[in-house]
Amino acid sequence: MKPLTPVAPGARVALGVSFFVLFVAVWSIATFGGFVNKLFLADPLQMLRSGWTLLTEMGFGKDIGMTVWRVFGGFAIAAALALPLGILMGAYKPIEAFFEPFVSFARYLPASAFIPLLILWAGIGEAQKLAVIFIGSFFQLVLMIAVIVGNTRRDLVEAAYTLGVSDRGLIRRVLLPGAAPEIAETLRMVLGWAWTYVIVAELIGASSGIGHMITDSQALLATDQIIFGIIVIGVIGLVSDLLFKFGNQRLFPWAQLGR
């Protein structure tokens, strides 16, 4: 094992799976062995039984669908607006100078702090949930995209101008192709953050969603249901992350060289 040495695909999968096996083994020993009170930490079998009950008898599948819709809906709105603004800020320094101070200020504001105001303005419906995800994702995306575009290699820019490219052509033929792989990775990372924002939004003033189920389970001290909800979030997030990675590899194969 050497620093920065790539791992074979098969070995990577085996190592990743082995961690989950070890995690479940430690969890099982702690709960079945009586080292942890099951009131505070349910065992894996009880968690699975409660999860099956939630899915088959309590309509948890609908809650999962609502949460997924909120995450991808709010994130899609944020990405659709952040992409053009971030590209313009990275390409044109006057635009960056105009927007960057406010964007840098706003990205430090926790999205959860806006929930009371958003409930006051938009109620407890879907608009409030989407707005929380938008606030949590938009400003991060704008600044990160602007930095990526602004860090385009200067020799490529100078070579393009030498060949007579226009300003608009520079953005379309040099800046965007060069920045696209990193922008795609940024979208993948921020999508993970969006899951945090939606659960926070659902913990307060929601009548559906995974976060709503977790809140109800807390009142009943049902740690098995809480753990199942958390695991469902992780599984959906992992699947979406792997799909994002696969899409990025297919769209930008040149960016994978040397990794």
C-alpha positions as CSV (number, residue, x, y, z in Angstrom):
1,M,0.0,0.0,0.0
2,K,1.6,3.3,-1.2
3,P,0.3,6.8,-1.1
4,L,-1.9,7.8,-4.1
5,T,-1.5,4.4,-5.6
6,P,-4.8,3.4,-7.4
7,V,-6.8,0.4,-6.1
8,A,-8.1,-2.2,-8.5
9,P,-11.9,-2.1,-9.0
10,G,-12.4,-5.5,-7.5
11,A,-10.3,-4.7,-4.4
12,R,-12.1,-1.4,-3.9
13,V,-15.4,-3.2,-3.8
14,A,-14.2,-5.8,-1.5
15,L,-12.7,-3.3,0.9
16,G,-15.9,-1.2,0.9
17,V,-18.1,-4.2,1.6
18,S,-15.8,-5.5,4.3
19,F,-16.3,-2.3,6.3
20,F,-20.1,-2.7,6.3
21,V,-19.6,-6.3,7.4
22,L,-17.4,-5.2,10.2
23,F,-19.8,-2.5,11.2
24,V,-22.8,-4.9,11.4
25,A,-20.7,-7.4,13.3
26,V,-19.8,-4.9,16.0
27,W,-23.4,-3.6,16.1
28,S,-24.6,-7.2,16.6
29,I,-22.1,-8.0,19.3
30,A,-23.0,-4.8,21.2
31,T,-26.8,-5.5,21.1
32,F,-27.1,-9.3,21.1
33,G,-24.3,-9.5,23.7
34,G,-26.2,-7.3,26.1
35,F,-23.5,-4.6,26.2
36,V,-26.0,-1.9,25.1
37,N,-29.6,-1.6,26.3
38,K,-31.9,-2.2,23.4
39,L,-34.0,0.7,24.5
40,F,-31.1,2.9,23.3
41,L,-29.9,0.8,20.4
42,A,-32.0,-1.8,18.7
43,D,-30.4,-4.9,17.3
44,P,-30.1,-5.5,13.5
45,L,-32.9,-8.1,13.4
46,Q,-35.4,-6.0,15.3
47,M,-34.5,-3.0,13.1
48,L,-35.2,-5.1,9.9
49,R,-38.5,-6.4,11.3
50,S,-39.6,-2.9,12.2
51,G,-38.5,-1.7,8.8
52,W,-40.6,-4.3,7.1
53,T,-43.6,-3.3,9.2
54,L,-43.1,0.3,8.2
55,L,-43.0,-0.5,4.5
56,T,-45.8,-3.0,4.4
57,E,-48.3,-1.7,7.0
58,M,-47.5,2.0,7.7
59,G,-47.0,3.5,4.3
60,F,-43.3,4.3,4.8
61,G,-42.7,3.9,1.0
62,K,-44.8,7.0,0.4
63,D,-42.6,8.9,3.0
64,I,-39.5,7.8,1.2
65,G,-40.9,8.9,-2.2
66,M,-41.8,12.3,-0.7
67,T,-38.3,12.8,0.7
68,V,-36.6,11.8,-2.5
69,W,-38.8,14.1,-4.5
70,R,-38.0,17.0,-2.2
71,V,-34.3,16.4,-2.3
72,F,-34.0,16.2,-6.1
73,G,-36.6,18.9,-6.7
74,G,-34.9,21.5,-4.5
75,F,-31.4,20.5,-5.7
76,A,-32.5,20.7,-9.3
77,I,-33.8,24.2,-8.9
78,A,-30.6,25.3,-7.0
79,A,-28.3,23.7,-9.7
80,A,-30.3,25.2,-12.6
81,L,-29.8,28.7,-11.2
82,A,-26.3,28.2,-9.7
83,L,-24.7,26.8,-12.9
84,P,-25.1,29.9,-15.1
85,L,-24.3,32.4,-12.3
86,G,-21.3,30.4,-11.2
87,I,-20.0,30.2,-14.8
88,L,-20.4,33.9,-15.3
89,M,-18.7,34.7,-12.0
90,G,-15.8,32.5,-12.9
91,A,-15.4,33.8,-16.4
92,Y,-16.0,37.6,-15.8
93,K,-14.2,39.2,-12.9
94,P,-16.5,42.2,-12.6
95,I,-19.5,39.9,-12.2
96,E,-17.5,38.0,-9.6
97,A,-16.6,41.2,-7.8
98,F,-20.3,42.1,-7.7
99,F,-21.8,38.8,-6.5
100,E,-19.0,37.1,-4.5
101,P,-19.2,39.1,-1.3
102,F,-22.9,38.4,-0.9
103,V,-22.6,34.8,-1.9
104,S,-19.7,34.2,0.5
105,F,-21.8,35.8,3.2
106,A,-24.9,33.8,2.4
107,R,-23.2,30.4,2.2
108,Y,-22.3,30.6,5.9
109,L,-25.9,31.1,7.0
110,P,-27.3,27.7,8.1
111,A,-30.3,26.7,6.1
112,S,-32.0,25.4,9.2
113,A,-32.0,28.9,10.7
114,F,-34.4,30.0,7.9
115,I,-37.0,27.4,8.7
116,P,-39.1,29.6,11.1
117,L,-39.2,32.4,8.5
118,L,-40.0,30.0,5.7
119,I,-42.8,28.5,7.6
120,L,-44.1,32.0,8.3
121,W,-43.8,32.9,4.6
122,A,-44.7,29.7,2.8
123,G,-46.4,27.6,5.4
124,I,-45.5,23.9,6.1
125,G,-46.1,22.7,2.6
126,E,-43.7,21.6,-0.1
127,A,-42.5,25.1,-0.9
128,Q,-41.0,25.4,2.5
129,K,-39.1,22.1,2.1
130,L,-37.8,23.0,-1.3
131,A,-36.8,26.5,-0.2
132,V,-34.7,25.0,2.7
133,I,-32.8,22.7,0.2
134,F,-32.4,25.6,-2.2
135,I,-30.9,27.9,0.4
136,G,-28.6,25.2,1.6
137,S,-27.4,24.2,-1.9
138,F,-27.5,27.3,-4.1
139,F,-24.8,29.5,-2.5
140,Q,-22.4,26.6,-2.0
141,L,-22.8,25.6,-5.7
142,V,-22.4,29.1,-7.0
143,L,-19.1,29.8,-5.3
144,M,-17.6,26.4,-6.0
145,I,-18.5,26.5,-9.7
146,A,-17.1,30.0,-9.9
147,V,-13.8,28.9,-8.4
148,I,-13.6,25.9,-10.7
149,V,-14.2,27.9,-13.9
150,G,-11.9,30.7,-12.7
151,N,-9.1,28.1,-12.2
152,T,-9.0,27.2,-15.9
153,R,-5.4,26.8,-17.1
154,R,-4.2,30.2,-18.4
155,D,-2.1,28.6,-21.2
156,L,-5.3,27.1,-22.7
157,V,-7.0,30.5,-22.5
158,E,-4.1,32.3,-24.2
159,A,-3.8,29.6,-26.9
160,A,-7.5,30.0,-27.6
161,Y,-7.2,33.7,-28.0
162,T,-4.1,33.3,-30.2
163,L,-6.2,31.1,-32.5
164,G,-8.8,33.9,-32.7
165,V,-11.6,32.6,-30.5
166,S,-14.2,35.1,-29.3
167,D,-15.1,35.7,-25.7
168,R,-18.3,33.7,-26.0
169,G,-16.4,30.9,-27.9
170,L,-13.8,30.9,-25.1
171,I,-16.5,30.0,-22.6
172,R,-18.1,27.4,-24.8
173,R,-15.0,25.7,-26.2
174,V,-12.4,26.1,-23.4
175,L,-13.8,27.1,-20.0
176,L,-16.9,24.8,-20.0
177,P,-15.2,21.6,-21.3
178,G,-12.3,22.1,-19.0
179,A,-14.4,22.7,-15.9
180,A,-17.2,20.3,-16.6
181,P,-15.8,17.2,-14.9
182,E,-15.1,19.1,-11.7
183,I,-18.4,20.8,-11.8
184,A,-20.1,17.4,-12.1
185,E,-18.1,16.2,-9.0
186,T,-19.2,19.4,-7.2
187,L,-22.9,18.6,-8.0
188,R,-22.4,15.1,-6.7
189,M,-21.0,16.4,-3.3
190,V,-23.6,19.1,-2.8
191,L,-26.4,16.6,-3.5
192,G,-25.2,14.7,-0.4
193,W,-25.5,17.9,1.6
194,A,-29.1,18.4,0.3
195,W,-30.1,15.2,2.1
196,T,-29.1,16.8,5.4
197,Y,-31.2,19.9,4.7
198,V,-34.3,18.0,3.7
199,I,-34.3,15.9,6.9
200,V,-33.9,19.0,9.0
201,A,-36.8,20.6,7.2
202,E,-39.0,17.4,7.7
203,L,-38.2,17.3,11.4
204,I,-40.1,20.5,11.9
205,G,-43.7,21.1,10.6
206,A,-44.0,18.1,8.3
207,S,-46.7,15.5,7.9
208,S,-44.8,13.2,5.6
209,G,-41.3,12.1,4.8
210,I,-38.4,10.2,6.4
211,G,-37.7,13.0,8.8
212,H,-41.4,13.0,9.9
213,M,-41.2,9.3,10.6
214,I,-38.1,9.7,12.6
215,T,-39.7,12.4,14.8
216,D,-42.7,10.2,15.4
217,S,-40.5,7.3,16.3
218,Q,-38.5,9.5,18.8
219,A,-41.7,10.2,20.7
220,L,-42.3,6.4,21.0
221,L,-38.7,5.7,21.9
222,A,-38.7,3.4,18.8
223,T,-34.9,3.3,18.1
224,D,-35.4,0.4,15.7
225,Q,-37.6,2.6,13.4
226,I,-35.2,5.6,13.8
227,I,-32.2,3.4,12.8
228,F,-34.1,2.0,9.8
229,G,-35.0,5.5,8.6
230,I,-31.4,6.6,8.9
231,I,-30.2,3.5,7.0
232,V,-32.7,4.1,4.3
233,I,-31.3,7.6,3.8
234,G,-27.8,6.2,3.6
235,V,-28.8,3.6,1.1
236,I,-30.6,6.0,-1.2
237,G,-27.7,8.5,-0.9
238,L,-25.1,5.8,-1.7
239,V,-27.1,4.6,-4.7
240,S,-27.5,8.2,-6.0
241,D,-23.8,8.8,-5.4
242,L,-22.8,5.7,-7.4
243,L,-25.1,6.6,-10.2
244,F,-23.6,10.1,-10.3
245,K,-20.1,8.7,-10.4
246,F,-21.0,6.3,-13.2
247,G,-22.6,9.1,-15.2
248,N,-19.5,11.3,-14.7
249,Q,-17.2,8.5,-15.8
250,R,-19.3,8.0,-19.0
251,L,-19.6,11.7,-19.8
252,F,-16.0,12.7,-18.9
253,P,-13.7,9.7,-19.4
254,W,-10.7,11.9,-19.8
255,A,-11.0,13.1,-16.2
256,Q,-10.6,9.6,-14.8
257,L,-7.0,9.2,-16.2
258,G,-4.5,8.9,-13.5
259,R,-7.0,8.3,-10.7
